[in-house]
Amino acid sequence: MRKTYWLLVPLLLQAFRPALSESGKDWIPLFNGKNLDGWKASENPGSFNVKDGMIVCDGPRSHLFYAENVRRADFRNFEFKAEVMTRPGANSGVYFHTRFQEGGWPEKGFEVQVNNTHRGGGNYRERKKTASLYAIRNVYKRLVPDNEWFTLRFRVEDRRVRIWLNDMMTVDYVEPAHPFRTEEHRGSLLSSGTFALQCHDPKSKVFYRNLSVLPLPDSLRTDPALIPLFEDSTLARMASDNFPLVDTHVHLKGGLSLEKALEKSRASGIFYGLAPNCGMGFPIFDDAGIDSFLAAMKGVPAFLGMQAEGREWVRMFSRNEIRRFDYVFTDGMTFTDHRGKRVRLWIPGEAEIGDKQAFMDMLTDRIVGILENEPIDVYVNPLFLPAGIAGEYDALWTEGRMRRIVSAAAKKNIAVEINERFQLPGAKFIRMAKDAGIKFTFGSNNGDSRFGTYDYCLRMIRECGITGEDMFIPRKHRVE
């Protein structure tokens, strides 16, 4: 039954993938496939040319604006689609609700990001990936490869913007009655306007073909019940400032289905890392289970993490299968004590404390051993203590014990989670880890669908001076 569940996920996903409500006969081509008639380029117009039915973006910065007769190039409600292909390292985008300007980055409207492997320039690292609503709702995982065609589609209905990548929804954003915008993105407000293609820089070569639009009635209105009054200014500023808003510790359990998780992620603007429990007595316990899970999750707009359970997991799965996940994490909550007894710290009575200092020395030894010997990327639920001594956290987690753990994590380049559920670790440990160059994640570790506030994580980020550069990005998707 465990494996069958994962095999059913693609069928469930297909049921939720939105089909076009219109028949398709009303789609209007925006590009004739022969020349750039109906389009107007800004600075460096030579950066755009037509070849084999494609618009080729290749050259210095320029933007190609639609300027033809369809809706007088002024669209309010619509659906847009195009086929896109990027070369390695390329950056581009499709603007909407914008207007022509002679030079610079378009100041009005929104950009639907096209970037699979572009790294940014100078000290700036561009983390916003293809199918993001740039700086408003960001996708942090590369979902499609370079050198292959993919379909980018987005729909605007009054205050609602939805984006699909190969028919998988990545963004569902409803603009609040009073949206928050930084000064840099003050023009990103829903109104009306034209489309524009971006040629970002001379190293960004991108191809567009089969561009078309489905005009929708201007009278369409968003259900008032869906429109928030305000949006969280802290999260909105972080998204705008290129801080990766990723919850790497989300479980599909306790009534949280895949579709509900994706819906929750899109609504909050927090990108999720979905992590099944893998180990003895858990839903995934062998390589076949990993195969089934990853096959079911193919194309899902989320990171896929492995929560490695117990200490036996390293012998239960092959290294090749483990590496197929975007990242692997574990905690120090399960171990064998000095008498050979298997202990699970979260279960009352399993941890026999006895002498508190001796217990803490043993626990520190076990955590250090895990960090030194297990092939993980993130240490989660950090510094967790059993209920009997959890209230003595500050006294029992001495500086010496914390430094041993920090040193082991830093040596192996293991990130540390800031955990919302348990509100761990404390600020002193986080500052110590930051000084050692350790990266961080934040995670819910949810037991059911009732999660989604990040008060502790955000407080620690603020108090400890953590920046976007301090955050962990899975190795397959880093832009070092």
Secondary structure, 3 states (H helix, E strand, C coil): CHHHHHHHHHHHHHHHCCCCCCCCCCCEECCCCCCCCCEEECCCHHHEEEECCEEEECCCCEEEEECCCHHHHCECCEEEEEEEEECCCCEEEEEEEECCCCCCCCCCCEEEEEECCCCCCCCCCCCCCCCCECCCECCCCCCCCCCCCEEEEEEEECCEEEEEECCEEEEEEECCCECCCCHHHCCCCCCCEEEEEEECCCCCCEEEEEEEEEECCCCCCCCHHHCCCECCHHHHHHHHCCCCCEEEEECCCCCCCHHHHHHHHHHHCCEEEECCEECCCCCECCHHHHHHHHHHCCCCCCEEEEEECCCCHHHHCCHHHHCCCCEEEECCCEEECCCCCEEECCCCCCCCCCCHHHHHHHHHHHHHHHHHHCCCCEECCCCCCCCCCHHHHHHHCCHHHHHHHHHHHHHCCCEEEEECCCCECCHHHHHHHHHCCCCEEEECCCCCCCCCCCHHHHHHHHHCCCCHHHECCCHHHCCC
